[in-house]
Amino acid sequence: MLVTGATGYLGRRVVTRLTERGIPVRALVRREDERAARLREMGARTFVGDLRQPASLHPAVDGVQAIIHAAGVSGHMGRGGNTPRAVDEQGTCALIDLAVRAGSVTHFVLISLIGANFVDQSVHFLAKRRAEQYLRSSGLRHTILRPGTLMADWATAWERYGRRGLYPAIGSPEKRLALVSPDDVAELAVRALWTPGPTSRTYDVTSGERLTPRDVAALYTAAFGRPVHVRTVPVWPLKAGGWLLRPVAPNVAEVLRFLAALGQHEFEGEPERVERDFGVQLTPYREYLIQSRPTARVKENV
Ligand SMILES: NC(=O)c1ccc[n+]([C@@H]2O[C@H](COP(=O)([O-])OP(=O)(O)OC[C@H]3O[C@@H](n4cnc5c(N)ncnc54)[C@H](OP(=O)(O)O)[C@@H]3O)[C@@H](O)[C@H]2O)c1
């Protein structure tokens, strides 16, 4: 089993789930560092490679039975040429080609992005859409998971929002968020390999809750025992910046367009279909916060 993006927020959770089940894991990493060492401690075999250099992926793909492709560009977009187009689109297509050529791959799980099928104003969504289309036409048995925003675990939420007491809401603070637990997505990616069904499946994955930014700020306020306020960021400056900065700072412009797209659209998952097909119960955010910091105080407060 090959896991790409194994050092990432989602990928390391996939590796954990596989190694806990005693499944041999190859973990793709971009460099030898302490994160790679931690993956080896967990029982994975690490392979150094970069999706922008397909030749570097050969040893990791050679003879592998399944691939969970959780690598992608998120957060920082474009540093050192690591753009959504180069990684999420071209890198993914190159990996798919290698998987086809290897002849041993019986299932390819692609982590895409909710909205990849209809959002047009950001390269990030388009790159994911093109990768999905390439996978569908590859002939490989596959599952495409399109997660909503991955829930911040307790520690991440504290660092990002608790410390500063601010939670950003793009667009309206009353807009419904499309959140999903990263642990649930990791579990679905693993279960996809053994869940019988058609050769080509795609799922929009969210917890199905109707949480708004105000609700999330209230959850954090309770969890951290200090106020977390919503800071509303209107969509129009993001859109304007996305167009104006395009010629001079294309990567920054793409980040702004990506955020504007998140603010403009309401994304719907298919929780009932996901739960039925995979035999899981998707985790509500309150529950996820408790699980990710299971102390009595958080249980009481959240
Ligand atoms: N985060 C979200 O809310 C969210 C929502 C929906 C979908 N997704 C999708 O879920 C996937 C994982 O997201 P995440 O939040 O776990 O992201 P993350 O924490 O930023 O992890 C991304 C992973 O991809 C690796 N990577 C980046 N560029 C690469 C390259 N050129 N070659 C090989 N590996 C490369 C990174 O390696 P390094 O550690 O070396 O940088 C890291 O392991 C992505 O495809 C993302 O689009 C995320």
The ligand as an SDF file (V2000), in Angstrom:
LIG
                    3D

 48 52  0  0  0  0  0  0  0  0999 V2000
   -7.1080   20.6160    4.5520 N   0  0  0  0  0  0  0  0  0  0  0  0
   -8.3400   20.6400    4.1280 C   0  0  0  0  0  0  0  0  0  0  0  0
   -9.2350   21.2790    4.7160 O   0  0  0  0  0  0  0  0  0  0  0  0
   -8.7280   19.8720    2.9000 C   0  0  0  0  0  0  0  0  0  0  0  0
  -10.0600   19.8750    2.4740 C   0  0  0  0  0  0  0  0  0  0  0  0
  -10.4240   19.1450    1.3490 C   0  0  0  0  0  0  0  0  0  0  0  0
   -9.4670   18.4200    0.6440 C   0  0  0  0  0  0  0  0  0  0  0  0
   -8.1830   18.4440    1.0700 N   0  0  0  0  0  0  0  0  0  0  0  0
   -7.1950   17.6700    0.2950 C   0  0  0  0  0  0  0  0  0  0  0  0
   -6.6640   16.6630    1.1460 O   0  0  0  0  0  0  0  0  0  0  0  0
   -5.3170   16.4020    0.7760 C   0  0  0  0  0  0  0  0  0  0  0  0
   -4.4510   16.4820    2.0210 C   0  0  0  0  0  0  0  0  0  0  0  0
   -4.6140   17.7610    2.6120 O   0  0  0  0  0  0  0  0  0  0  0  0
   -3.8800   18.1290    3.9790 P   0  0  0  0  0  0  0  0  0  0  0  0
   -4.7290   19.1210    4.6690 O   0  0  0  0  0  0  0  0  0  0  0  0
   -3.4480   16.8750    4.6680 O   0  0  0  0  0  0  0  0  0  0  0  0
   -2.6070   18.8930    3.3900 O   0  0  0  0  0  0  0  0  0  0  0  0
   -1.1610   19.0570    4.0630 P   0  0  0  0  0  0  0  0  0  0  0  0
   -1.1950   18.8670    5.5270 O   0  0  0  0  0  0  0  0  0  0  0  0
   -0.6180   20.3380    3.5040 O   0  0  0  0  0  0  0  0  0  0  0  0
   -0.3530   17.8390    3.4300 O   0  0  0  0  0  0  0  0  0  0  0  0
   -0.0360   17.8100    2.0830 C   0  0  0  0  0  0  0  0  0  0  0  0
    0.8930   16.6630    1.8280 C   0  0  0  0  0  0  0  0  0  0  0  0
    1.2330   16.6580    0.4280 O   0  0  0  0  0  0  0  0  0  0  0  0
    2.6670   16.6130    0.3300 C   0  0  0  0  0  0  0  0  0  0  0  0
    3.1210   17.2640   -0.8970 N   0  0  0  0  0  0  0  0  0  0  0  0
    2.9520   18.5520   -1.2510 C   0  0  0  0  0  0  0  0  0  0  0  0
    3.5570   18.7850   -2.4170 N   0  0  0  0  0  0  0  0  0  0  0  0
    4.1110   17.6160   -2.8210 C   0  0  0  0  0  0  0  0  0  0  0  0
    4.8820   17.2230   -3.9380 C   0  0  0  0  0  0  0  0  0  0  0  0
    5.2290   18.0870   -4.8930 N   0  0  0  0  0  0  0  0  0  0  0  0
    5.2700   15.9180   -4.0270 N   0  0  0  0  0  0  0  0  0  0  0  0
    4.9590   15.0300   -3.0390 C   0  0  0  0  0  0  0  0  0  0  0  0
    4.2310   15.3540   -1.9640 N   0  0  0  0  0  0  0  0  0  0  0  0
    3.8160   16.6310   -1.8460 C   0  0  0  0  0  0  0  0  0  0  0  0
    3.1560   17.3650    1.5650 C   0  0  0  0  0  0  0  0  0  0  0  0
    4.5020   17.0840    1.8050 O   0  0  0  0  0  0  0  0  0  0  0  0
    5.3760   18.0670    2.7840 P   0  0  0  0  0  0  0  0  0  0  0  0
    4.9580   17.6860    4.1770 O   0  0  0  0  0  0  0  0  0  0  0  0
    6.7610   17.7470    2.4530 O   0  0  0  0  0  0  0  0  0  0  0  0
    4.9720   19.4780    2.4320 O   0  0  0  0  0  0  0  0  0  0  0  0
    2.2110   16.7800    2.6100 C   0  0  0  0  0  0  0  0  0  0  0  0
    2.6270   15.5030    3.0010 O   0  0  0  0  0  0  0  0  0  0  0  0
   -4.9630   17.4200   -0.3130 C   0  0  0  0  0  0  0  0  0  0  0  0
   -5.0930   16.8160   -1.5630 O   0  0  0  0  0  0  0  0  0  0  0  0
   -6.0110   18.4990   -0.1460 C   0  0  0  0  0  0  0  0  0  0  0  0
   -6.2920   19.1740   -1.3560 O   0  0  0  0  0  0  0  0  0  0  0  0
   -7.7830   19.1310    2.1870 C   0  0  0  0  0  0  0  0  0  0  0  0
  1  2  1  0
  2  3  2  0
  2  4  1  0
  4  5  1  0
  4 48  2  0
  5  6  2  0
  6  7  1  0
  7  8  2  0
  8  9  1  0
  8 48  1  0
  9 10  1  0
  9 46  1  0
 10 11  1  0
 11 12  1  0
 11 44  1  0
 12 13  1  0
 13 14  1  0
 14 15  2  0
 14 16  1  0
 14 17  1  0
 17 18  1  0
 18 19  2  0
 18 20  1  0
 18 21  1  0
 21 22  1  0
 22 23  1  0
 23 24  1  0
 23 42  1  0
 24 25  1  0
 25 26  1  0
 25 36  1  0
 26 27  1  0
 26 35  1  0
 27 28  2  0
 28 29  1  0
 29 30  1  0
 29 35  2  0
 30 31  1  0
 30 32  2  0
 32 33  1  0
 33 34  2  0
 34 35  1  0
 36 37  1  0
 36 42  1  0
 37 38  1  0
 38 39  2  0
 38 40  1  0
 38 41  1  0
 42 43  1  0
 44 45  1  0
 44 46  1  0
 46 47  1  0
M  CHG  2   8   1  16  -1
M  END
$$$$
